[in-house]
Amino acid sequence: MVAPGQWLLAQRIARTRALLEETDLSVETIALKVELSSATNLRRRFRAAVRTTPSAYRRAYQGR
């Protein structure tokens, strides 16, 4: 069983990945949309979950 906080964070990371792949929104705007409070918090949590930065992730998916 997954703790509610872990589940919610996983959902936020999944939404972040989709927004990075599908939009040109800034990391700051994405942080607000996924309710991670700040770009700094989003970057820290994204890197811990995905093992790369949001910018590097976006570059990897541009043009796909």
C-alpha positions as CSV (number, residue, x, y, z in Angstrom):
1,M,0.0,0.0,0.0
2,V,1.2,3.5,-0.8
3,A,0.9,6.3,1.7
4,P,-1.5,9.1,0.5
5,G,1.3,11.7,0.4
6,Q,3.5,9.4,-1.8
7,W,0.6,8.7,-4.1
8,L,-0.1,12.4,-4.4
9,L,3.5,13.3,-5.2
10,A,3.6,10.5,-7.8
11,Q,0.5,12.1,-9.5
12,R,2.2,15.5,-9.4
13,I,5.4,14.2,-10.9
14,A,3.4,12.4,-13.7
15,R,1.5,15.6,-14.5
16,T,4.8,17.5,-14.5
17,R,6.3,15.1,-17.0
18,A,3.3,15.5,-19.3
19,L,3.4,19.3,-19.1
20,L,7.2,19.3,-19.8
21,E,6.7,17.0,-22.8
22,E,3.6,18.7,-24.2
23,T,4.0,22.4,-23.4
24,D,6.5,25.2,-23.4
25,L,5.3,26.4,-19.9
26,S,8.0,27.6,-17.6
27,V,9.0,25.4,-14.6
28,E,7.6,28.1,-12.4
29,T,4.2,27.9,-14.1
30,I,4.2,24.1,-14.0
31,A,5.0,24.1,-10.3
32,L,1.9,26.2,-9.7
33,K,-0.3,24.0,-11.9
34,V,0.8,20.8,-10.1
35,E,0.6,22.5,-6.7
36,L,4.3,22.0,-5.7
37,S,4.4,25.6,-4.4
38,S,7.6,26.7,-6.1
39,A,10.0,26.0,-9.0
40,T,12.7,25.1,-6.4
41,N,10.4,22.5,-4.8
42,L,9.4,21.1,-8.1
43,R,13.0,20.8,-9.3
44,R,14.1,19.1,-6.0
45,R,11.2,16.6,-6.0
46,F,11.4,15.9,-9.8
47,R,15.1,15.2,-9.6
48,A,14.6,12.8,-6.7
49,A,11.8,11.0,-8.6
50,V,13.1,11.0,-12.2
51,R,16.9,11.3,-11.6
52,T,17.2,14.3,-14.0
53,T,16.3,18.0,-14.0
54,P,13.0,19.3,-15.5
55,S,15.0,21.2,-18.2
56,A,17.0,18.1,-19.2
57,Y,13.9,16.0,-19.3
58,R,12.2,18.6,-21.5
59,R,15.2,18.6,-23.9
60,A,15.1,14.8,-24.2
61,Y,11.4,15.0,-25.3
62,Q,11.4,17.9,-27.6
63,G,10.5,17.0,-31.1
64,R,9.0,13.7,-30.3
